[in-house]
Amino acid sequence: MIDILIEKYDKKLLLSLAILTALGTIMLYSASWYESFATTNGETEMLFLLKHLKRLLIGVFLLFLFILIDYRTLKSIAPYLIIASIILLVITKASYILSGFSWYKPARWLYLGSFSIQTSDIARFSVIIFMAYYADKKREDLKIFQTGLIPVIIILFLIMGLIVMQPDYSTALMIGIIGIIILFIGGAKISQLSLIGAGSLMVGIPILLSREYRRQRIFSFLGIGDNPDVGYQANQSLISLGNGGVFGVGLGNSIEKNHFLPTPHTDFIFAIIGEELGFFLGTVPVLTLFLFIFLRGLKISKNCTDPFGVLLSVGIVFNLVFYAFVNAAVVTGLFPVTGLPMPMVSYGGSGMVINMALIGILLNISQSRKSIGSKNRWSPKTYG
């Protein structure tokens, strides 16, 4: 434990994570106490906070567990992780259908007694590890479209398709983008990835617009919808940020969390941060912390001498920063409503635990470079 806190690991990354998690916990309590009070009929205002702390404890345990486990051991289980993720995604959808629910019923959680897990988060974890493993193993073959790139793209699209069927289109899209980035850094040709991306858009856009609620969200964002209820949450989010202004209304003093802004402690907690702490003390510091974590991750990747470690660290930090900035973009009205949480800040169990585990792996990579000889040094190629 002394080695973890003092000697080997990236202390700046660990400190920034601790600050972000502490700030997120404070703001989650502030954003959720009214909802908790209403949900429990006045019995407690700490319902969501206590659940969050339990999940955070599990996340911290996994963080230190993955710090202690050599990340290179993940290569041996990467194929099994992806197979397990596919099975879990199938079981999740099947369990809802077999329980008598409609095919269109949201099926994102797998219930195991009193516990529930969001299987798309496990798939995200598995995809990041598997893509890094595959790009490392097939480094010389990734440029070969038929035998090198297509097999892994089929696996990636299978995962994405199963998540879209839950339905969770935004998570599927994020996983796809992260997977493509890892393959690009690993050596895949940008021309081939662009071709795959264009083909994906031709299939993905009709799928996106095939569901009424997604269609209405897009139309509302573009200002051509005729249903005011669809854009209500996004509008209330902007009102919340406007209330906060530059310096905020003060911690705990948000008006919007009192059942004006729906689910203020989950996908739209960033709006409450802006309302209570303002631009300078709230939104900018939070995004700066994510940017700092991103830059530390890139530095870890740059200093790593193992290709698997390079690709894995890149996937982890892009995952974190994409989720954070897409969430912020939704809250500020730059993107349509997606339902993606803000890592370490939004209320949610599986996402918190998985993100903590991923950062534990990143911290392990940050110290493992010392034990790998420079003769094995590898860095991504430059592409024109």
Kinemage of the C-alpha trace (Angstrom):
@kinemage 1
@onewidth
@group {chain A} dominant
@subgroup {mainchain}
@vectorlist {calphas} color= white
{ca met a 1} P 0.000 0.000 0.000
{ca ile a 2} L 2.891 2.387 0.756
{ca asp a 3} L 4.261 1.716 -2.737
{ca ile a 4} L 0.881 2.539 -4.229
{ca leu a 5} L 0.538 5.873 -2.471
{ca ile a 6} L 4.143 7.064 -2.421
{ca glu a 7} L 6.582 5.365 -4.749
{ca lys a 8} L 5.590 3.874 -8.048
{ca tyr a 9} L 2.266 5.025 -9.364
{ca asp a 10} L 1.231 8.238 -11.066
{ca lys a 11} L 0.394 10.265 -7.967
{ca lys a 12} L -0.959 13.226 -9.949
{ca leu a 13} L -3.456 10.984 -11.709
{ca leu a 14} L -4.504 9.367 -8.437
{ca leu a 15} L -4.876 12.788 -6.748
{ca ser a 16} L -6.954 14.239 -9.593
{ca leu a 17} L -9.197 11.172 -9.489
{ca ala a 18} L -9.646 11.575 -5.715
{ca ile a 19} L -10.583 15.254 -6.100
{ca leu a 20} L -13.031 14.521 -8.911
{ca thr a 21} L -14.640 11.661 -6.982
{ca ala a 22} L -14.952 13.743 -3.791
{ca leu a 23} L -16.475 16.665 -5.691
{ca gly a 24} L -18.807 14.287 -7.506
{ca thr a 25} L -19.977 12.738 -4.240
{ca ile a 26} L -20.695 16.143 -2.689
{ca met a 27} L -22.613 17.303 -5.735
{ca leu a 28} L -24.503 14.021 -6.025
{ca tyr a 29} L -25.805 14.460 -2.482
{ca ser a 30} L -26.717 18.058 -3.178
{ca ala a 31} L -28.486 17.153 -6.437
{ca ser a 32} L -30.315 14.103 -5.052
{ca trp a 33} L -31.421 14.964 -1.529
{ca tyr a 34} L -34.786 16.413 -2.583
{ca glu a 35} L -35.527 13.458 -4.862
{ca ser a 36} L -34.473 11.078 -2.086
{ca phe a 37} L -36.734 12.861 0.402
{ca ala a 38} L -39.682 12.633 -2.004
{ca thr a 39} L -38.999 8.997 -2.976
{ca thr a 40} L -38.907 7.813 0.654
{ca asn a 41} L -41.929 9.907 1.720
{ca gly a 42} L -39.788 12.036 3.980
{ca glu a 43} L -37.885 9.213 5.683
{ca thr a 44} L -34.399 10.111 4.471
{ca glu a 45} L -32.600 12.539 2.218
{ca met a 46} L -29.579 10.229 1.833
{ca leu a 47} L -31.073 7.336 -0.155
{ca phe a 48} L -29.062 7.957 -3.315
{ca leu a 49} L -25.957 9.079 -1.446
{ca leu a 50} L -25.756 5.857 0.574
{ca lys a 51} L -26.207 3.726 -2.560
{ca his a 52} L -23.554 5.792 -4.303
{ca leu a 53} L -21.088 5.339 -1.425
{ca lys a 54} L -21.574 1.558 -1.448
{ca arg a 55} L -20.821 1.440 -5.165
{ca leu a 56} L -17.913 3.802 -4.730
{ca leu a 57} L -16.457 1.473 -2.105
{ca ile a 58} L -16.632 -1.423 -4.586
{ca gly a 59} L -15.057 0.800 -7.226
{ca val a 60} L -12.177 1.809 -4.943
{ca phe a 61} L -11.572 -1.849 -4.109
{ca leu a 62} L -11.332 -2.692 -7.822
{ca leu a 63} L -9.134 0.352 -8.402
{ca phe a 64} L -6.499 -0.922 -5.994
{ca leu a 65} L -6.977 -4.525 -7.109
{ca phe a 66} L -6.118 -3.597 -10.695
{ca ile a 67} L -3.228 -1.450 -9.501
{ca leu a 68} L -1.736 -4.566 -7.928
{ca ile a 69} L -2.405 -6.905 -10.889
{ca asp a 70} L 0.061 -6.664 -13.779
{ca tyr a 71} L -1.994 -5.282 -16.651
{ca arg a 72} L -0.209 -7.615 -19.105
{ca thr a 73} L -2.099 -10.558 -17.607
{ca leu a 74} L -5.229 -9.084 -19.190
{ca lys a 75} L -3.953 -10.173 -22.606
{ca ser a 76} L -4.495 -13.821 -21.725
{ca ile a 77} L -8.151 -13.280 -20.786
{ca ala a 78} L -9.096 -10.630 -23.385
{ca pro a 79} L -10.822 -13.100 -25.790
{ca tyr a 80} L -12.746 -14.661 -22.899
{ca leu a 81} L -13.851 -11.220 -21.692
{ca ile a 82} L -15.332 -10.380 -25.083
{ca ile a 83} L -17.110 -13.743 -25.308
{ca ala a 84} L -18.498 -13.288 -21.781
{ca ser a 85} L -19.714 -9.793 -22.679
{ca ile a 86} L -21.555 -11.067 -25.743
{ca ile a 87} L -23.210 -13.797 -23.658
{ca leu a 88} L -24.230 -11.306 -20.956
{ca leu a 89} L -25.722 -8.919 -23.518
{ca val a 90} L -27.749 -11.770 -25.038
{ca ile a 91} L -28.893 -12.973 -21.614
{ca thr a 92} L -29.931 -9.455 -20.629
{ca lys a 93} L -32.240 -9.023 -23.615
{ca ala a 94} L -33.501 -12.606 -23.424
{ca ser a 95} L -34.360 -12.295 -19.714
{ca tyr a 96} L -36.744 -9.414 -20.451
{ca ile a 97} L -38.392 -11.187 -23.376
{ca leu a 98} L -38.817 -14.421 -21.403
{ca ser a 99} L -40.351 -12.408 -18.554
{ca gly a 100} L -43.142 -11.365 -20.902
{ca phe a 101} L -41.953 -7.884 -21.806
{ca ser a 102} L -42.154 -6.500 -25.315
{ca trp a 103} L -39.097 -6.587 -27.588
{ca tyr a 104} L -39.109 -2.785 -27.391
{ca lys a 105} L -38.993 -2.710 -23.597
{ca pro a 106} L -35.644 -1.217 -22.451
{ca ala a 107} L -33.472 -4.147 -21.339
{ca arg a 108} L -30.229 -2.684 -20.038
{ca trp a 109} L -29.876 -4.259 -16.604
{ca leu a 110} L -29.291 -7.862 -15.650
{ca tyr a 111} L -30.755 -8.635 -12.236
{ca leu a 112} L -28.944 -11.057 -9.949
{ca gly a 113} L -31.039 -11.226 -6.816
{ca ser a 114} L -30.882 -7.837 -5.129
{ca phe a 115} L -28.025 -6.717 -7.391
{ca ser a 116} L -28.229 -5.368 -10.917
{ca ile a 117} L -25.517 -4.728 -13.489
{ca gln a 118} L -25.630 -2.734 -16.693
{ca thr a 119} L -24.114 -5.197 -19.119
{ca ser a 120} L -23.188 -2.522 -21.664
{ca asp a 121} L -20.659 -1.193 -19.142
{ca ile a 122} L -19.066 -4.621 -18.873
{ca ala a 123} L -18.993 -4.735 -22.681
{ca arg a 124} L -17.248 -1.338 -22.747
{ca phe a 125} L -14.601 -2.627 -20.346
{ca ser a 126} L -14.114 -5.770 -22.426
{ca val a 127} L -13.975 -3.945 -25.770
{ca ile a 128} L -11.213 -1.585 -24.589
{ca ile a 129} L -9.076 -4.507 -23.401
{ca phe a 130} L -9.828 -6.729 -26.399
{ca met a 131} L -9.154 -4.021 -28.993
{ca ala a 132} L -5.788 -3.261 -27.396
{ca tyr a 133} L -4.982 -6.984 -27.282
{ca tyr a 134} L -6.020 -7.563 -30.895
{ca ala a 135} L -4.186 -4.500 -32.265
{ca asp a 136} L -1.045 -5.584 -30.410
{ca lys a 137} L -1.276 -9.211 -31.553
{ca lys a 138} L -2.163 -8.386 -35.169
{ca arg a 139} L 0.074 -5.353 -35.493
{ca glu a 140} L 1.417 -6.344 -38.913
{ca asp a 141} L -1.919 -7.651 -40.204
{ca leu a 142} L -4.166 -4.690 -39.342
{ca lys a 143} L -3.394 -3.088 -42.698
{ca ile a 144} L -4.794 -6.171 -44.479
{ca phe a 145} L -8.480 -5.404 -44.833
{ca gln a 146} L -9.948 -8.894 -45.267
{ca thr a 147} L -7.894 -10.923 -42.805
{ca gly a 148} L -6.643 -8.303 -40.360
{ca leu a 149} L -9.271 -5.594 -39.937
{ca ile a 150} L -12.591 -7.171 -40.881
{ca pro a 151} L -12.582 -9.934 -38.183
{ca val a 152} L -12.207 -7.441 -35.326
{ca ile a 153} L -14.715 -5.033 -36.899
{ca ile a 154} L -17.271 -7.856 -37.037
{ca ile a 155} L -16.757 -8.467 -33.309
{ca leu a 156} L -17.041 -4.742 -32.562
{ca phe a 157} L -20.228 -4.404 -34.623
{ca leu a 158} L -21.710 -7.478 -32.956
{ca ile a 159} L -21.217 -5.892 -29.533
{ca met a 160} L -22.636 -2.596 -30.781
{ca gly a 161} L -25.634 -4.308 -32.366
{ca leu a 162} L -26.522 -6.144 -29.155
{ca ile a 163} L -26.343 -2.868 -27.210
{ca val a 164} L -28.489 -1.062 -29.795
{ca met a 165} L -31.117 -3.784 -29.279
{ca gln a 166} L -31.293 -3.025 -25.528
{ca pro a 167} L -31.828 -0.196 -26.785
{ca asp a 168} L -28.854 2.020 -25.926
{ca tyr a 169} L -27.766 3.675 -29.146
{ca ser a 170} L -25.492 6.310 -27.569
{ca thr a 171} L -23.457 3.755 -25.587
{ca ala a 172} L -23.073 1.594 -28.691
{ca leu a 173} L -21.834 4.599 -30.655
{ca met a 174} L -19.315 5.533 -27.963
{ca ile a 175} L -17.964 1.979 -27.778
{ca gly a 176} L -17.619 1.949 -31.561
{ca ile a 177} L -15.684 5.228 -31.603
{ca ile a 178} L -13.329 4.094 -28.828
{ca gly a 179} L -12.705 0.785 -30.605
{ca ile a 180} L -11.909 2.520 -33.903
{ca ile a 181} L -9.480 4.917 -32.172
{ca ile a 182} L -7.575 1.989 -30.635
{ca leu a 183} L -7.372 0.257 -34.016
{ca phe a 184} L -6.145 3.460 -35.676
{ca ile a 185} L -3.435 3.991 -33.060
{ca gly a 186} L -2.553 0.312 -33.419
{ca gly a 187} L -1.813 0.637 -37.127
{ca ala a 188} L -5.033 0.269 -39.121
{ca lys a 189} L -5.179 2.390 -42.267
{ca ile a 190} L -7.235 5.555 -41.955
{ca ser a 191} L -8.628 5.008 -45.457
{ca gln a 192} L -10.005 1.611 -44.473
{ca leu a 193} L -11.399 2.899 -41.179
{ca ser a 194} L -13.010 5.825 -43.046
{ca leu a 195} L -14.663 3.381 -45.440
{ca ile a 196} L -15.982 1.366 -42.501
{ca gly a 197} L -17.159 4.583 -40.832
{ca ala a 198} L -19.034 5.684 -43.952
{ca gly a 199} L -20.701 2.302 -44.242
{ca ser a 200} L -21.621 2.418 -40.565
{ca leu a 201} L -23.308 5.800 -40.998
{ca met a 202} L -25.373 4.479 -43.897
{ca val a 203} L -26.697 1.723 -41.636
{ca gly a 204} L -26.611 3.587 -38.321
{ca ile a 205} L -28.570 6.717 -39.276
{ca pro a 206} L -31.682 4.785 -40.397
{ca ile a 207} L -31.469 2.720 -37.201
{ca leu a 208} L -31.163 5.930 -35.163
{ca leu a 209} L -34.237 7.421 -36.793
{ca ser a 210} L -36.225 4.177 -36.669
{ca arg a 211} L -37.396 4.747 -33.080
{ca glu a 212} L -39.867 7.536 -32.426
{ca tyr a 213} L -38.285 8.857 -29.231
{ca arg a 214} L -34.847 9.130 -30.850
{ca arg a 215} L -36.367 10.834 -33.881
{ca gln a 216} L -38.144 13.368 -31.705
{ca arg a 217} L -34.973 14.101 -29.747
{ca ile a 218} L -33.074 14.839 -32.954
{ca phe a 219} L -35.893 16.988 -34.346
{ca ser a 220} L -36.207 18.870 -31.051
{ca phe a 221} L -32.455 19.532 -31.035
{ca leu a 222} L -32.685 20.857 -34.611
{ca gly a 223} L -35.636 23.032 -33.642
{ca ile a 224} L -38.113 21.359 -35.991
{ca gly a 225} L -40.071 19.245 -33.529
{ca asp a 226} L -43.663 20.034 -32.537
{ca asn a 227} L -43.662 18.297 -29.160
{ca pro a 228} L -42.546 20.694 -26.376
{ca asp a 229} L -42.267 17.859 -23.839
{ca val a 230} L -39.384 16.244 -25.752
{ca gly a 231} L -37.089 19.239 -25.290
{ca tyr a 232} L -38.206 19.950 -21.721
{ca gln a 233} L -35.207 18.374 -19.985
{ca ala a 234} L -32.689 20.077 -22.265
{ca asn a 235} L -34.404 23.452 -21.783
{ca gln a 236} L -34.489 23.077 -18.004
{ca ser a 237} L -30.805 22.204 -18.079
{ca leu a 238} L -30.009 25.501 -19.805
{ca ile a 239} L -32.173 27.347 -17.296
{ca ser a 240} L -30.225 25.684 -14.491
{ca leu a 241} L -26.897 26.778 -15.971
{ca gly a 242} L -28.293 30.263 -16.523
{ca asn a 243} L -29.372 30.481 -12.880
{ca gly a 244} L -25.831 29.673 -11.786
{ca gly a 245} L -24.132 32.199 -14.010
{ca val a 246} L -20.498 32.924 -13.248
{ca phe a 247} L -20.300 32.217 -9.513
{ca gly a 248} L -23.366 30.054 -8.810
{ca val a 249} L -26.265 30.343 -6.380
{ca gly a 250} L -24.375 28.499 -3.644
{ca leu a 251} L -23.929 24.839 -2.699
{ca gly a 252} L -27.305 23.253 -1.968
{ca asn a 253} L -29.318 26.210 -3.289
{ca ser a 254} L -30.325 24.875 -6.700
{ca ile a 255} L -33.931 25.487 -7.677
{ca glu a 256} L -34.000 23.180 -10.690
{ca lys a 257} L -33.284 20.016 -8.684
{ca asn a 258} L -36.622 20.459 -6.887
{ca his a 259} L -38.480 18.485 -9.575
{ca phe a 260} L -38.048 21.101 -12.294
{ca leu a 261} L -35.094 19.353 -13.976
{ca pro a 262} L -35.798 15.588 -14.258
{ca thr a 263} L -33.122 13.196 -12.921
{ca pro a 264} L -30.757 15.959 -11.755
{ca his a 265} L -28.459 13.453 -10.008
{ca thr a 266} L -27.857 11.249 -13.059
{ca asp a 267} L -27.317 12.425 -16.634
{ca phe a 268} L -27.874 16.121 -15.855
{ca ile a 269} L -25.858 16.526 -12.669
{ca phe a 270} L -23.454 18.791 -14.563
{ca ala a 271} L -26.290 21.339 -14.824
{ca ile a 272} L -26.686 21.335 -11.028
{ca ile a 273} L -22.931 21.795 -10.642
{ca gly a 274} L -23.176 24.831 -12.907
{ca glu a 275} L -26.188 26.202 -11.071
{ca glu a 276} L -24.809 25.846 -7.559
{ca leu a 277} L -21.083 26.452 -8.097
{ca gly a 278} L -21.196 28.513 -11.266
{ca phe a 279} L -18.890 28.732 -14.253
{ca phe a 280} L -15.620 29.489 -12.453
{ca leu a 281} L -16.042 27.302 -9.365
{ca gly a 282} L -18.060 24.458 -10.886
{ca thr a 283} L -18.175 23.611 -14.569
{ca val a 284} L -14.680 24.773 -15.554
{ca pro a 285} L -12.869 22.985 -12.677
{ca val a 286} L -14.744 19.730 -13.359
{ca leu a 287} L -13.908 19.746 -17.068
{ca thr a 288} L -10.330 20.771 -16.248
{ca leu a 289} L -9.986 17.721 -14.009
{ca phe a 290} L -11.132 15.461 -16.837
{ca leu a 291} L -8.746 17.169 -19.237
{ca phe a 292} L -5.895 16.739 -16.760
{ca ile a 293} L -6.705 13.020 -16.359
{ca phe a 294} L -6.732 12.747 -20.155
{ca leu a 295} L -3.320 14.415 -20.468
{ca arg a 296} L -1.852 12.242 -17.694
{ca gly a 297} L -3.149 9.192 -19.523
{ca leu a 298} L -1.544 10.311 -22.765
{ca lys a 299} L 1.732 10.864 -20.919
{ca ile a 300} L 1.523 7.366 -19.446
{ca ser a 301} L 0.903 6.043 -22.947
{ca lys a 302} L 3.849 8.002 -24.346
{ca asn a 303} L 6.223 6.696 -21.672
{ca cys a 304} L 5.062 3.095 -21.923
{ca thr a 305} L 7.399 0.726 -23.765
{ca asp a 306} L 4.844 -2.020 -24.324
{ca pro a 307} L 2.439 -1.731 -27.309
{ca phe a 308} L -0.411 -3.374 -25.395
{ca gly a 309} L 0.046 -0.849 -22.581
{ca val a 310} L 0.133 2.057 -25.053
{ca leu a 311} L -3.092 0.987 -26.757
{ca leu a 312} L -4.835 0.148 -23.498
{ca ser a 313} L -4.009 3.478 -21.864
{ca val a 314} L -5.156 5.381 -24.967
{ca gly a 315} L -8.462 3.508 -24.959
{ca ile a 316} L -9.022 4.150 -21.249
{ca val a 317} L -8.416 7.908 -21.335
{ca phe a 318} L -10.387 8.473 -24.537
{ca asn a 319} L -13.244 6.557 -22.943
{ca leu a 320} L -13.253 8.834 -19.890
{ca val a 321} L -12.861 12.142 -21.698
{ca phe a 322} L -15.437 11.297 -24.391
{ca tyr a 323} L -18.089 10.418 -21.833
{ca ala a 324} L -17.367 13.546 -19.789
{ca phe a 325} L -17.372 16.011 -22.654
{ca val a 326} L -20.364 14.463 -24.445
{ca asn a 327} L -22.302 14.701 -21.174
{ca ala a 328} L -21.264 18.347 -20.821
{ca ala a 329} L -22.195 18.997 -24.464
{ca val a 330} L -25.679 17.564 -23.884
{ca val a 331} L -26.213 19.640 -20.740
{ca thr a 332} L -25.114 22.832 -22.508
{ca gly a 333} L -27.295 22.134 -25.556
{ca leu a 334} L -24.480 21.394 -27.997
{ca phe a 335} L -25.590 17.764 -28.509
{ca pro a 336} L -29.013 16.111 -28.460
{ca val a 337} L -29.979 14.318 -25.243
{ca thr a 338} L -28.112 11.005 -25.148
{ca gly a 339} L -28.412 9.541 -21.650
{ca leu a 340} L -24.649 9.178 -21.197
{ca pro a 341} L -23.485 9.783 -17.591
{ca met a 342} L -20.551 11.873 -16.438
{ca pro a 343} L -17.866 9.465 -15.119
{ca met a 344} L -17.282 9.519 -11.340
{ca val a 345} L -19.890 12.269 -10.942
{ca ser a 346} L -23.296 10.999 -12.118
{ca tyr a 347} L -25.282 8.557 -9.999
{ca gly a 348} L -24.922 5.009 -11.291
{ca gly a 349} L -23.417 1.747 -10.157
{ca ser a 350} L -21.941 -0.233 -13.040
{ca gly a 351} L -20.431 2.801 -14.746
{ca met a 352} L -18.709 3.958 -11.549
{ca val a 353} L -17.257 0.516 -10.811
{ca ile a 354} L -16.034 -0.038 -14.379
{ca asn a 355} L -14.422 3.404 -14.618
{ca met a 356} L -12.615 2.879 -11.333
{ca ala a 357} L -11.320 -0.483 -12.561
{ca leu a 358} L -10.105 1.109 -15.806
{ca ile a 359} L -8.231 3.827 -13.957
{ca gly a 360} L -6.682 1.146 -11.748
{ca ile a 361} L -5.356 -0.489 -14.930
{ca leu a 362} L -4.064 2.890 -16.121
{ca leu a 363} L -2.235 3.421 -12.828
{ca asn a 364} L -0.702 -0.034 -13.147
{ca ile a 365} L 0.546 0.840 -16.632
{ca ser a 366} L 2.056 4.050 -15.246
{ca gln a 367} L 4.505 2.094 -13.070
{ca ser a 368} L 5.012 -1.010 -15.215
{ca arg a 369} L 7.110 0.868 -17.752
{ca lys a 370} L 9.970 0.725 -15.242
{ca ser a 371} L 10.104 -3.037 -15.515
{ca ile a 372} L 10.073 -3.277 -19.321
{ca gly a 373} L 13.382 -2.816 -21.075
{ca ser a 374} L 13.776 0.059 -23.507
{ca lys a 375} L 14.863 -2.413 -26.185
{ca asn a 376} L 11.187 -3.339 -26.545
{ca arg a 377} L 10.110 0.236 -26.946
{ca trp a 378} L 7.235 0.787 -29.360
{ca ser a 379} L 5.277 3.821 -30.402
{ca pro a 380} L 2.351 4.308 -32.773
{ca lys a 381} L 3.303 4.991 -36.389
{ca thr a 382} L 2.645 8.285 -38.034
{ca tyr a 383} L 0.065 8.290 -40.773
{ca gly a 384} L -0.228 10.668 -43.684
